[in-house]
Amino acid sequence: MRLASKLLFALLLLLSSGFCQRANSQTNPERKAATATISGKVTIKGKPARGVLVSVRLNQENPSPRTFQGKTDDDGSYHVTGVPSGSVTVVPVAPAFVNGKSSESWGKSLIVSDGDTIEGIDFDLLKGGVITGKVTNADGSPVIAQRVSLLRVDGNRTGGSYAFQDMFETDDRGIYRMFGVAPGRYKVSVSDQRLASATVRGRSIPETYHPNTTDATKAAIVEIDEGTEATQVDITVSRSSEGFTVTGQVIDQDTNNPISNAAINLMRITVIDANRTNGSGGPTDVRTDASGAFHLDQVPPGTYDISAEPPPNTSLIVEPIRFDVVDADVSGLVIKTSAGASVSGTVVLEGVAPEFAAKPLRFWVAMDLRNEVRGYGANHSGDVKADGTFSAGGLSPGVLRFSAGVWGPTGNSRRLTIARIERDGAAQPNAITIEGAEQIRGIRIVLTNSSGTIRGLVRIVNGTLSPEGRLFADIKASNDPDSHGTQVDARGHFLIENVGPGTYELGVHYNDNVLHKFVVARQSVTVTAGETSEVVITLDLADRGKP
């Protein structure tokens, strides 16, 4: 059993606007020996915490990110030496404790320069709570080695509303014990993760919430405060855990012809409250037969979305349908497909290849499809072959934008800058309009290596940042559907790496959900290949903006 890892790192990307000042660009200096030092204190409710491991991890794209460590002494002080320049995350490793500030739940981000001596990176921890109980069948026998998870239901408290990624399991007595739980209100459930295959031959555990319901809206709420322990949070699994049969057919809605060899996707929908749902599941190992029929076994009671993955080399759009499994088999489901558009072409790289990319290069292509009139957006992935050709089907009408990059040797990836897009040799904007079920061919995506860097400093005027506020910086090119950014560190520094040459809208945005305040600043910045653009941005907290 183990608690969800708090060494997760994510770059949160938001849109922004406002004012900034840009200084001169300078060429990247040669990387010097790793000589930076990071120090601070770790306390528990203000008292020194001895023997706590503090980890400093590099955030750069790397197949094997290095970690630097130090332990706190009797005064709770730590020193981590030999840290190289770049973006790092500092986090105390204390599984039974939680960070006292929600804005530091995943640690503190820092931008380190060669030779830096960074002091005062402090953490104040709280004793985490405990939830324990027993999972049994209706006859009282223990449910052994089954996953137990927490679903947070109070979005306004530390950490927001989420389900733990790494779950706990019951032991040979059916007993589970979760520790290091942040203060908050939770619903506790047990489920059989084999549901994703939906073809279990034998016992299947329906997702059941404390104390004995499969309906998340009827689950009892467990409240955890600092250092408290909730006991006897027991779960009784219904006798109807054998599950039921779900059958149906996949057809072409225009011709009523069956669609054979289509993979079935099954997603369980959990209703958290009147405004929120949570989905779990995905592809199954079931495919339609020659008549388009499918058959799923051992599906526990619940609400589901079911859809189909069209056979390879087809361009079909599939409309998912929702159904309920209550206390009987479900039959007669009809999943309808319709003709969709497709796009195909090639991906090429101009200039020097990224250092970590495999040879020969393995490209990836992603597509953002939006239709503002119909009010929907969707993400698609292109199937890129070894020769750089790609194709994607099942596209709806709308505006299609591309992003692309290369895969590294261990499955990690680097996004590259799109220098231009061509269609049958003619230059195109990165915005292709799809009308109807047209087949778009002859697309050529030309990439350039992203070797530029933006190193910045945020200056705050007319106020101070709230401990619960979050500060981010990002850039956005005019021909790119996505922003590229990072969190601003505790000293107001930020570093955006792997940026292609060109002019970008650089933004800084401050978001405080507690005070309902959003402040933004922006201006253009020009990046040159292989160089660092030094930027100073002034954020005026007296301004207001919309996210």
C-alpha positions as CSV (number, residue, x, y, z in Angstrom):
1,M,0.0,0.0,0.0
2,R,1.2,3.5,-0.7
3,L,-0.1,7.0,-0.9
4,A,-0.4,8.9,-4.1
5,S,3.0,10.2,-5.1
6,K,3.6,13.9,-4.4
7,L,6.5,14.0,-6.7
8,L,4.3,14.6,-9.7
9,F,5.2,17.5,-11.9
10,A,3.0,19.4,-14.4
11,L,3.2,22.5,-16.4
12,L,-0.1,24.4,-16.1
13,L,-0.8,26.4,-19.3
14,L,-3.1,29.4,-19.2
15,L,-3.9,32.3,-21.5
16,S,-2.8,35.8,-20.4
17,S,-2.5,39.6,-21.2
18,G,-0.9,42.8,-19.9
19,F,2.4,44.7,-19.9
20,C,6.1,43.7,-19.8
21,Q,9.6,45.0,-20.6
22,R,12.1,43.1,-22.6
23,A,15.9,43.4,-22.2
24,N,18.5,42.4,-24.8
25,S,19.0,38.8,-25.8
26,Q,22.3,37.1,-25.2
27,T,23.9,33.9,-26.4
28,N,23.6,30.8,-24.1
29,P,26.9,30.6,-22.1
30,E,28.7,27.2,-21.9
31,R,27.3,25.1,-19.1
32,K,29.5,25.3,-16.1
33,A,30.0,22.8,-13.3
34,A,27.0,22.2,-11.1
35,T,27.7,24.5,-8.2
36,A,24.4,25.9,-7.1
37,T,23.2,25.3,-3.5
38,I,19.6,25.2,-2.2
39,S,18.8,25.4,1.5
40,G,16.0,26.0,3.9
41,K,14.1,24.6,6.8
42,V,11.4,21.9,7.2
43,T,9.1,22.3,10.2
44,I,6.1,20.5,11.5
45,K,3.6,23.1,12.7
46,G,6.5,25.5,13.2
47,K,8.8,23.1,15.1
48,P,12.0,21.7,13.5
49,A,11.6,18.4,11.7
50,R,14.7,16.3,12.0
51,G,15.8,13.6,9.5
52,V,13.4,14.6,6.7
53,L,14.7,13.9,3.2
54,V,14.5,16.9,0.8
55,S,14.6,16.1,-2.9
56,V,15.6,18.4,-5.7
57,R,14.6,17.1,-9.1
58,L,15.5,18.5,-12.6
59,N,12.4,19.4,-14.6
60,Q,14.2,19.4,-18.0
61,E,13.2,16.9,-20.6
62,N,15.4,13.9,-19.9
63,P,14.9,10.2,-20.1
64,S,16.5,9.8,-16.7
65,P,15.9,13.0,-14.6
66,R,18.6,13.3,-11.9
67,T,17.7,13.9,-8.3
68,F,19.7,15.7,-5.7
69,Q,19.0,15.1,-2.0
70,G,19.7,16.4,1.5
71,K,18.4,15.6,5.0
72,T,17.3,18.0,7.7
73,D,19.5,18.4,10.9
74,D,18.4,18.9,14.5
75,D,17.2,22.4,13.6
76,G,15.2,21.2,10.6
77,S,17.8,22.8,8.2
78,Y,18.8,21.2,5.0
79,H,21.4,22.0,2.3
80,V,21.4,20.4,-1.2
81,T,24.6,21.1,-3.1
82,G,25.9,20.5,-6.6
83,V,22.6,21.5,-8.2
84,P,22.9,22.3,-12.0
85,S,21.3,25.3,-13.6
86,G,17.8,25.1,-15.0
87,S,14.3,24.4,-13.7
88,V,14.0,22.2,-10.6
89,T,11.4,21.2,-8.1
90,V,12.1,21.0,-4.4
91,V,9.9,18.7,-2.2
92,P,10.2,17.2,1.3
93,V,9.7,13.4,1.2
94,A,7.5,12.6,4.3
95,P,4.7,10.2,3.3
96,A,2.8,10.5,6.5
97,F,2.7,14.4,6.3
98,V,1.1,16.9,3.9
99,N,2.2,20.4,2.9
100,G,0.5,23.1,4.9
101,K,0.0,25.3,1.7
102,S,-2.1,24.0,-1.1
103,S,0.0,26.0,-3.6
104,E,3.0,23.9,-2.6
105,S,1.2,20.5,-2.8
106,W,3.7,19.2,-5.4
107,G,6.7,21.1,-4.0
108,K,8.3,24.4,-4.9
109,S,9.6,25.2,-8.4
110,L,12.9,27.1,-8.7
111,I,14.9,28.5,-11.6
112,V,18.6,27.9,-10.8
113,S,21.6,29.7,-12.4
114,D,25.2,28.5,-12.2
115,G,26.7,29.4,-8.9
116,D,23.4,30.4,-7.2
117,T,23.1,30.2,-3.4
118,I,19.3,30.0,-2.9
119,E,18.2,30.3,0.7
120,G,14.9,30.3,2.5
121,I,13.2,27.5,0.6
122,D,11.1,26.5,3.6
123,F,8.3,24.0,4.1
124,D,5.9,23.7,7.0
125,L,4.2,20.3,7.2
126,L,1.1,19.0,8.8
127,K,0.4,15.5,10.1
128,G,-1.7,13.7,7.6
129,G,-4.9,11.9,8.5
130,V,-5.7,8.2,8.4
131,I,-8.7,6.4,7.0
132,T,-9.1,2.7,7.8
133,G,-11.8,0.1,7.5
134,K,-12.7,-3.4,6.2
135,V,-14.2,-4.5,2.9
136,T,-16.4,-7.6,3.0
137,N,-19.0,-9.4,0.9
138,A,-22.6,-9.5,1.9
139,D,-21.9,-12.8,3.7
140,G,-19.2,-11.2,5.8
141,S,-16.2,-12.8,4.1
142,P,-13.2,-10.5,3.4
143,V,-12.6,-9.0,0.0
144,I,-8.8,-9.5,-0.4
145,A,-6.3,-7.6,-2.5
146,Q,-8.8,-5.2,-3.9
147,R,-8.1,-1.5,-4.7
148,V,-9.6,1.1,-2.3
149,S,-9.6,4.7,-3.4
150,L,-10.5,8.2,-2.2
151,L,-12.6,10.7,-4.2
152,R,-12.3,14.2,-2.9
153,V,-15.6,16.1,-2.8
154,D,-14.6,19.5,-1.4
155,G,-13.0,21.5,-4.3
156,N,-12.4,24.6,-2.1
157,R,-9.9,23.0,0.3
158,T,-6.3,21.9,-0.1
159,G,-5.6,20.1,-3.3
160,G,-9.0,20.5,-5.0
161,S,-11.3,17.7,-6.1
162,Y,-9.4,14.6,-7.3
163,A,-9.1,10.9,-7.1
164,F,-5.8,9.4,-5.8
165,Q,-3.7,8.1,-8.6
166,D,-2.0,5.4,-6.6
167,M,-4.5,3.4,-4.6
168,F,-4.4,1.3,-1.5
169,E,-5.3,-2.3,-1.4
170,T,-7.0,-4.6,1.2
171,D,-4.9,-7.2,3.0
172,D,-5.7,-10.8,3.6
173,R,-8.3,-9.8,6.2
174,G,-10.0,-7.4,3.9
175,I,-8.6,-4.5,6.0
176,Y,-7.1,-1.3,4.4
177,R,-5.3,1.6,6.0
178,M,-4.7,4.9,4.1
179,F,-2.3,7.4,5.7
180,G,-0.9,10.8,4.8
181,V,-4.4,12.0,3.8
182,A,-4.8,15.8,3.4
183,P,-7.5,17.5,5.4
184,G,-10.8,17.4,3.5
185,R,-14.0,15.6,2.8
186,Y,-13.9,12.3,0.9
187,K,-15.9,9.4,-0.4
188,V,-14.3,6.0,-0.1
189,S,-14.8,3.2,-2.7
190,V,-13.6,-0.2,-3.7
191,S,-13.6,-1.4,-7.3
192,D,-12.3,-4.2,-9.5
193,Q,-9.9,-2.5,-12.0
194,R,-10.4,-5.5,-14.4
195,L,-13.6,-3.6,-15.4
196,A,-11.6,-2.0,-18.2
197,S,-11.5,-5.3,-20.1
198,A,-15.1,-6.0,-19.3
199,T,-14.6,-9.7,-20.0
200,V,-13.8,-11.1,-16.6
201,R,-14.6,-14.7,-16.3
202,G,-15.4,-15.0,-12.6
203,R,-16.0,-12.7,-9.7
204,S,-16.1,-9.0,-10.5
205,I,-16.3,-6.3,-7.9
206,P,-18.7,-3.5,-8.7
207,E,-17.5,0.0,-7.7
208,T,-19.0,0.2,-4.2
209,Y,-18.9,3.2,-1.9
210,H,-18.9,3.3,1.9
211,P,-20.9,2.0,3.5
212,N,-22.7,-0.2,0.9
213,T,-23.9,1.7,-2.2
214,T,-22.9,1.7,-5.9
215,D,-24.4,5.2,-6.3
216,A,-21.7,7.8,-5.6
217,T,-24.3,10.4,-4.8
218,K,-25.5,8.3,-1.9
219,A,-22.1,7.5,-0.4
220,A,-21.3,8.6,3.1
221,I,-18.8,11.4,3.4
222,V,-15.7,10.9,5.6
223,E,-14.2,14.1,7.1
224,I,-10.5,14.3,7.8
225,D,-8.7,17.0,9.8
226,E,-5.0,17.4,10.6
227,G,-3.7,14.2,12.2
228,T,-7.1,12.7,12.7
229,E,-8.0,9.0,12.1
230,A,-11.3,7.8,10.7
231,T,-11.9,4.2,11.7
232,Q,-14.5,1.6,10.8
233,V,-15.0,3.2,7.3
234,D,-16.2,-0.2,6.2
235,I,-17.6,-1.2,2.8
236,T,-20.0,-4.0,2.1
237,V,-20.0,-5.3,-1.5
238,S,-23.3,-6.3,-2.9
239,R,-24.2,-9.9,-3.7
240,S,-24.8,-8.8,-7.3
241,S,-21.1,-8.6,-7.9
242,E,-21.3,-11.2,-10.7
243,G,-22.1,-8.4,-13.1
244,F,-24.4,-8.5,-16.2
245,T,-24.2,-9.0,-19.9
246,V,-24.3,-6.1,-22.3
247,T,-24.9,-6.7,-26.0
248,G,-25.5,-4.6,-29.0
249,Q,-24.4,-3.7,-32.6
250,V,-22.3,-1.1,-34.4
251,I,-23.8,0.1,-37.7
252,D,-23.3,2.7,-40.4
253,Q,-26.2,5.2,-39.8
254,D,-26.4,6.1,-43.5
255,T,-26.6,2.5,-44.9
256,N,-27.5,0.5,-41.8
257,N,-24.6,-1.9,-42.8
258,P,-22.8,-3.5,-39.9
259,I,-19.3,-2.4,-38.9
260,S,-17.1,-5.4,-38.2
261,N,-13.8,-5.6,-36.3
262,A,-14.5,-2.4,-34.3
263,A,-13.0,-2.3,-30.8
264,I,-15.5,-1.5,-28.1
265,N,-14.7,1.2,-25.5
266,L,-16.5,1.2,-22.1
267,M,-16.4,4.1,-19.7
268,R,-18.0,4.0,-16.3
269,I,-19.5,7.4,-15.3
270,T,-19.5,8.3,-11.6
271,V,-21.8,11.1,-10.6
272,I,-20.1,13.1,-7.8
273,D,-22.8,15.7,-7.4
274,A,-25.3,17.7,-9.5
275,N,-22.5,19.5,-11.4
276,R,-19.6,17.0,-11.6
277,T,-19.0,13.5,-13.0
278,N,-15.9,11.3,-13.1
279,G,-15.1,8.7,-15.8
280,S,-13.0,5.5,-15.6
281,G,-12.4,2.7,-18.0
282,G,-11.5,2.8,-21.7
283,P,-10.7,0.2,-24.4
284,T,-11.9,-3.4,-23.9
285,D,-10.6,-6.5,-25.6
286,V,-14.0,-7.0,-27.3
287,R,-14.4,-6.4,-31.1
288,T,-17.5,-6.6,-33.2
289,D,-18.1,-9.7,-35.3
290,A,-19.0,-9.9,-39.0
291,S,-22.6,-8.8,-38.2
292,G,-21.3,-5.8,-36.2
293,A,-22.5,-7.4,-32.9
294,F,-20.6,-7.2,-29.6
295,H,-21.0,-9.0,-26.3
296,L,-19.6,-7.8,-22.9
297,D,-19.7,-10.0,-19.8
298,Q,-19.5,-9.3,-16.1
299,V,-20.4,-5.6,-16.3
300,P,-21.2,-4.4,-12.7
301,P,-24.2,-2.1,-12.0
302,G,-23.6,1.5,-12.9
303,T,-23.9,4.2,-15.6
304,Y,-21.7,3.8,-18.7
305,D,-20.8,5.5,-22.0
306,I,-20.1,3.0,-24.7
307,S,-18.5,3.7,-28.1
308,A,-16.4,1.9,-30.8
309,E,-13.0,2.4,-32.2
310,P,-13.4,2.2,-36.0
311,P,-11.3,-0.5,-37.9
312,P,-7.9,0.7,-39.1
313,N,-7.7,2.6,-42.4
314,T,-11.3,3.9,-42.1
315,S,-12.6,7.4,-41.5
316,L,-15.7,7.0,-39.4
317,I,-17.1,9.2,-36.7
318,V,-18.6,7.3,-33.7
319,E,-21.4,8.7,-31.5
320,P,-21.1,7.3,-27.9
321,I,-24.3,6.3,-26.1
322,R,-25.1,6.2,-22.4
323,F,-26.9,3.4,-20.7
324,D,-27.5,2.0,-17.1
325,V,-26.9,-1.4,-15.7
326,V,-29.3,-1.8,-12.8
327,D,-30.2,-5.4,-11.9
328,A,-30.5,-7.2,-15.3
329,D,-28.7,-7.8,-18.6
330,V,-28.7,-5.0,-21.2
331,S,-29.4,-5.7,-24.8
332,G,-30.3,-4.0,-28.1
333,L,-27.7,-1.1,-27.8
334,V,-27.0,0.4,-31.2
335,I,-23.8,2.4,-31.7
336,K,-24.0,4.5,-34.9
337,T,-21.1,5.6,-37.1
338,S,-21.0,8.2,-39.9
339,A,-18.5,9.2,-42.6
340,G,-15.9,11.6,-41.4
341,A,-13.2,13.6,-42.9
342,S,-9.5,12.6,-43.0
343,V,-6.2,14.3,-43.3
344,S,-2.8,12.9,-44.5
345,G,0.7,14.1,-45.4
346,T,4.3,14.1,-44.2
347,V,6.4,15.5,-41.4
348,V,9.9,16.7,-42.0
349,L,12.6,18.5,-39.9
350,E,14.7,21.3,-41.2
351,G,18.1,22.0,-39.6
352,V,19.8,20.1,-36.7
353,A,17.9,17.2,-35.0
354,P,17.2,17.3,-31.3
355,E,20.1,15.8,-29.3
356,F,18.0,13.2,-27.5
357,A,16.0,12.0,-30.4
358,A,16.3,8.4,-31.7
359,K,18.0,7.9,-35.1
360,P,16.2,7.8,-37.5
361,L,13.8,10.4,-36.1
362,R,10.4,9.2,-34.9
363,F,7.8,12.0,-35.3
364,W,4.4,12.5,-33.6
365,V,1.6,14.7,-34.8
366,A,-1.4,16.0,-32.7
367,M,-4.4,17.8,-33.9
368,D,-6.8,20.2,-32.2
369,L,-10.2,20.3,-33.9
370,R,-12.7,23.0,-32.9
371,N,-16.1,24.1,-34.1
372,E,-17.1,27.3,-32.3
373,V,-20.6,27.3,-33.9
374,R,-21.5,23.8,-32.7
375,G,-19.6,24.4,-29.5
376,Y,-17.2,21.5,-29.4
377,G,-13.5,20.7,-29.5
378,A,-11.6,17.5,-29.8
379,N,-8.0,16.2,-29.9
380,H,-6.8,13.7,-32.4
381,S,-3.5,11.9,-32.9
382,G,-2.0,11.2,-36.3
383,D,-0.6,7.8,-37.1
384,V,3.0,8.6,-38.1
385,K,5.0,5.9,-39.9
386,A,8.8,5.5,-40.0
387,D,9.0,7.4,-43.3
388,G,7.3,10.5,-41.7
389,T,4.0,10.0,-43.4
390,F,0.9,10.5,-41.2
391,S,-2.9,10.1,-41.5
392,A,-5.9,10.7,-39.2
393,G,-9.5,9.9,-39.9
394,G,-12.9,10.3,-38.2
395,L,-12.7,14.1,-38.2
396,S,-15.8,16.3,-37.8
397,P,-16.3,19.7,-39.5
398,G,-14.3,22.5,-37.9
399,V,-11.0,24.2,-37.8
400,L,-8.0,21.9,-37.5
401,R,-4.6,23.0,-36.0
402,F,-1.5,20.9,-35.7
403,S,1.3,20.4,-33.3
404,A,4.2,18.0,-33.7
405,G,7.5,16.8,-32.4
406,V,9.9,13.8,-32.0
407,W,10.0,10.8,-29.7
408,G,13.0,10.2,-27.5
409,P,14.6,6.8,-26.9
410,T,12.5,5.9,-23.8
411,G,9.1,7.1,-25.0
412,N,9.6,10.7,-23.8
413,S,9.0,13.4,-26.4
414,R,10.0,16.9,-27.4
415,R,7.7,19.3,-29.1
416,L,9.2,21.2,-32.0
417,T,8.2,24.4,-33.7
418,I,6.2,24.3,-36.9
419,A,8.1,26.5,-39.3
420,R,5.4,26.3,-42.0
421,I,2.6,24.1,-43.3
422,E,2.2,23.3,-47.0
423,R,-0.6,21.8,-48.9
424,D,0.3,20.4,-52.4
425,G,3.3,22.7,-52.2
426,A,1.5,25.9,-51.3
427,A,2.1,27.5,-47.9
428,Q,-0.9,27.3,-45.5
429,P,-1.7,28.9,-42.2
430,N,-1.8,26.5,-39.3
431,A,-5.6,26.5,-39.5
432,I,-7.2,24.1,-42.0
433,T,-11.0,24.3,-42.3
434,I,-12.7,20.9,-42.7
435,E,-16.1,20.9,-44.4
436,G,-18.2,17.8,-44.5
437,A,-16.4,14.4,-45.0
438,E,-13.7,15.7,-47.3
439,Q,-10.4,13.8,-47.7
440,I,-7.5,16.3,-47.2
441,R,-4.2,15.1,-48.7
442,G,-0.8,16.5,-49.5
443,I,-0.2,18.2,-46.2
444,R,3.5,18.8,-45.4
445,I,4.4,19.9,-41.8
446,V,7.9,21.4,-41.7
447,L,9.5,21.5,-38.2
448,T,12.5,23.3,-36.8
449,N,14.5,22.4,-33.7
450,S,13.4,24.4,-30.6
451,S,16.7,25.5,-29.1
452,G,15.8,29.0,-27.8
453,T,15.2,29.9,-24.2
454,I,13.3,32.6,-22.4
455,R,14.6,33.4,-18.9
456,G,12.4,35.9,-17.0
457,L,11.8,37.8,-13.8
458,V,8.3,38.9,-12.6
459,R,8.2,42.2,-10.6
460,I,5.1,42.6,-8.4
461,V,3.7,46.1,-7.8
462,N,0.7,47.5,-5.9
463,G,0.3,44.5,-3.6
464,T,1.6,41.1,-2.5
465,L,0.8,37.6,-3.6
466,S,-1.5,35.5,-1.5
467,P,0.1,32.2,-0.2
468,E,-2.8,30.4,-1.9
469,G,-2.3,32.2,-5.3
470,R,-0.5,30.7,-8.3
471,L,1.7,32.5,-10.7
472,F,2.5,31.2,-14.2
473,A,4.2,32.4,-17.4
474,D,3.5,31.1,-20.9
475,I,4.1,31.9,-24.5
476,K,1.9,31.5,-27.5
477,A,2.7,31.8,-31.2
478,S,0.1,33.1,-33.7
479,N,0.1,29.8,-35.7
480,D,0.0,27.5,-32.7
481,P,-3.2,26.3,-30.9
482,D,-1.4,25.7,-27.6
483,S,0.6,27.7,-25.1
484,H,4.0,26.7,-23.8
485,G,4.8,27.7,-20.3
486,T,5.7,27.0,-16.7
487,Q,5.1,28.0,-13.1
488,V,6.9,31.0,-11.8
489,D,9.1,30.2,-8.8
490,A,9.0,31.6,-5.3
491,R,11.6,34.3,-6.3
492,G,9.7,35.4,-9.3
493,H,12.0,33.7,-11.8
494,F,10.8,31.5,-14.7
495,L,12.5,29.6,-17.5
496,I,10.8,28.4,-20.7
497,E,13.1,26.1,-22.7
498,N,13.0,24.4,-26.1
499,V,11.4,27.4,-27.8
500,G,11.6,27.8,-31.6
501,P,12.8,31.0,-33.3
502,G,10.1,33.6,-33.8
503,T,7.9,36.2,-32.1
504,Y,5.6,35.1,-29.3
505,E,3.0,36.6,-27.0
506,L,4.6,36.2,-23.6
507,G,2.2,36.4,-20.6
508,V,2.2,36.2,-16.9
509,H,-0.9,35.4,-15.0
510,Y,-1.8,35.3,-11.3
511,N,-4.8,33.3,-10.2
512,D,-6.2,33.3,-6.6
513,N,-9.3,31.2,-6.3
514,V,-9.7,32.1,-2.7
515,L,-9.9,35.9,-3.3
516,H,-11.5,35.4,-6.7
517,K,-8.7,37.5,-8.3
518,F,-7.1,37.1,-11.7
519,V,-4.4,39.5,-12.9
520,V,-2.6,39.2,-16.2
521,A,0.3,40.9,-18.1
522,R,1.6,40.3,-21.6
523,Q,3.7,41.5,-24.4
524,S,5.6,40.1,-27.4
525,V,9.1,38.6,-27.1
526,T,11.4,37.5,-29.9
527,V,13.4,34.3,-29.7
528,T,16.5,33.5,-31.7
529,A,17.7,29.9,-32.2
530,G,20.4,28.9,-29.7
531,E,20.0,32.1,-27.7
532,T,18.5,33.2,-24.4
533,S,16.0,36.0,-24.3
534,E,16.2,37.8,-20.9
535,V,12.8,39.3,-19.9
536,V,11.5,41.4,-17.0
537,I,7.7,41.5,-16.6
538,T,5.8,43.9,-14.3
539,L,2.6,42.5,-12.9
540,D,0.3,45.2,-11.4
541,L,-1.9,43.5,-8.8
542,A,-4.3,46.6,-9.0
543,D,-5.3,45.4,-12.5
544,R,-8.1,42.9,-13.0
545,G,-8.6,40.5,-15.9
546,K,-10.6,37.5,-17.1
547,P,-9.0,34.0,-17.2
